Amino acid sequence: MAHKKGASSTRNGRDSNAQRLGVKR
């Protein structure tokens, strides 16, 4: 969770779960 894309995180706050995985990878 620490390494999250600021922009992506804010835009997809509620969908950060699925989006985060894709963005992180």
N, CA, C and O atoms as CSV, one atom per row, in Angstrom:
chain,resi,resn,atom,element,x,y,z
A,1,MET,N,N,0.843,-1.207,0.000
A,1,MET,CA,C,0.000,0.000,0.000
A,1,MET,C,C,0.875,1.253,0.000
A,1,MET,O,O,0.484,2.297,-0.521
A,2,ALA,N,N,2.036,1.134,0.579
A,2,ALA,CA,C,2.922,2.296,0.659
A,2,ALA,C,C,3.289,2.786,-0.731
A,2,ALA,O,O,3.309,3.987,-0.997
A,3,HIS,N,N,3.581,1.835,-1.615
A,3,HIS,CA,C,3.974,2.234,-2.974
A,3,HIS,C,C,2.760,2.343,-3.879
A,3,HIS,O,O,2.427,1.417,-4.618
A,4,LYS,N,N,2.117,3.481,-3.805
A,4,LYS,CA,C,0.920,3.678,-4.658
A,4,LYS,C,C,1.126,4.898,-5.537
A,4,LYS,O,O,1.825,5.840,-5.162
A,5,LYS,N,N,0.523,4.870,-6.686
A,5,LYS,CA,C,0.641,6.040,-7.576
A,5,LYS,C,C,-0.305,7.131,-7.070
A,5,LYS,O,O,-1.522,6.945,-7.068
A,6,GLY,N,N,0.232,8.228,-6.656
A,6,GLY,CA,C,-0.592,9.313,-6.117
A,6,GLY,C,C,-1.778,9.610,-7.004
A,6,GLY,O,O,-2.915,9.631,-6.532
A,7,ALA,N,N,-1.535,9.838,-8.278
A,7,ALA,CA,C,-2.617,10.193,-9.203
A,7,ALA,C,C,-3.622,9.047,-9.313
A,7,ALA,O,O,-4.828,9.245,-9.164
A,8,SER,N,N,-3.112,7.866,-9.572
A,8,SER,CA,C,-4.006,6.710,-9.743
A,8,SER,C,C,-4.808,6.467,-8.477
A,8,SER,O,O,-6.017,6.242,-8.525
A,9,SER,N,N,-4.126,6.516,-7.355
A,9,SER,CA,C,-4.782,6.250,-6.072
A,9,SER,C,C,-5.943,7.217,-5.872
A,9,SER,O,O,-7.055,6.807,-5.536
A,10,THR,N,N,-5.678,8.489,-6.079
A,10,THR,CA,C,-6.713,9.500,-5.855
A,10,THR,C,C,-7.874,9.313,-6.826
A,10,THR,O,O,-9.039,9.392,-6.439
A,11,ARG,N,N,-7.548,9.067,-8.073
A,11,ARG,CA,C,-8.612,8.929,-9.088
A,11,ARG,C,C,-9.446,7.674,-8.826
A,11,ARG,O,O,-10.675,7.714,-8.877
A,12,ASN,N,N,-8.767,6.565,-8.546
A,12,ASN,CA,C,-9.496,5.313,-8.303
A,12,ASN,C,C,-9.372,4.926,-6.832
A,12,ASN,O,O,-8.834,3.869,-6.503
A,13,GLY,N,N,-9.864,5.769,-5.974
A,13,GLY,CA,C,-9.770,5.498,-4.533
A,13,GLY,C,C,-10.528,4.241,-4.158
A,13,GLY,O,O,-9.989,3.355,-3.494
A,14,ARG,N,N,-11.773,4.167,-4.581
A,14,ARG,CA,C,-12.581,3.002,-4.171
A,14,ARG,C,C,-12.154,1.756,-4.949
A,14,ARG,O,O,-12.298,0.643,-4.444
A,15,ASP,N,N,-11.640,1.919,-6.147
A,15,ASP,CA,C,-11.208,0.765,-6.952
A,15,ASP,C,C,-9.697,0.561,-6.839
A,15,ASP,O,O,-9.083,-0.115,-7.665
A,16,SER,N,N,-9.119,1.152,-5.812
A,16,SER,CA,C,-7.661,1.040,-5.652
A,16,SER,C,C,-7.248,-0.422,-5.526
A,16,SER,O,O,-6.144,-0.794,-5.924
A,17,ASN,N,N,-8.132,-1.250,-4.973
A,17,ASN,CA,C,-7.820,-2.669,-4.793
A,17,ASN,C,C,-7.409,-3.311,-6.115
A,17,ASN,O,O,-6.304,-3.841,-6.230
A,18,ALA,N,N,-8.276,-3.267,-7.092
A,18,ALA,CA,C,-7.984,-3.891,-8.386
A,18,ALA,C,C,-6.998,-3.037,-9.171
A,18,ALA,O,O,-6.033,-3.553,-9.734
A,19,GLN,N,N,-7.239,-1.745,-9.206
A,19,GLN,CA,C,-6.385,-0.850,-9.984
A,19,GLN,C,C,-4.952,-0.857,-9.454
A,19,GLN,O,O,-3.993,-0.860,-10.226
A,20,ARG,N,N,-4.823,-0.860,-8.138
A,20,ARG,CA,C,-3.487,-0.814,-7.553
A,20,ARG,C,C,-2.622,-1.969,-8.072
A,20,ARG,O,O,-1.466,-1.762,-8.441
A,21,LEU,N,N,-3.166,-3.151,-8.100
A,21,LEU,CA,C,-2.409,-4.316,-8.567
A,21,LEU,C,C,-1.882,-4.065,-9.976
A,21,LEU,O,O,-0.698,-4.267,-10.246
A,22,GLY,N,N,-2.748,-3.634,-10.858
A,22,GLY,CA,C,-2.334,-3.393,-12.239
A,22,GLY,C,C,-1.304,-2.281,-12.304
A,22,GLY,O,O,-0.298,-2.398,-13.004
A,23,VAL,N,N,-1.552,-1.213,-11.581
A,23,VAL,CA,C,-0.638,-0.072,-11.616
A,23,VAL,C,C,0.698,-0.438,-10.981
A,23,VAL,O,O,1.761,-0.106,-11.505
A,24,LYS,N,N,0.628,-1.118,-9.859
A,24,LYS,CA,C,1.859,-1.493,-9.157
A,24,LYS,C,C,2.725,-2.384,-10.043
A,24,LYS,O,O,3.944,-2.223,-10.102
A,25,ARG,N,N,2.090,-3.312,-10.719
A,25,ARG,CA,C,2.843,-4.228,-11.556
A,25,ARG,C,C,3.268,-3.509,-12.818
A,25,ARG,O,O,3.923,-4.102,-13.675
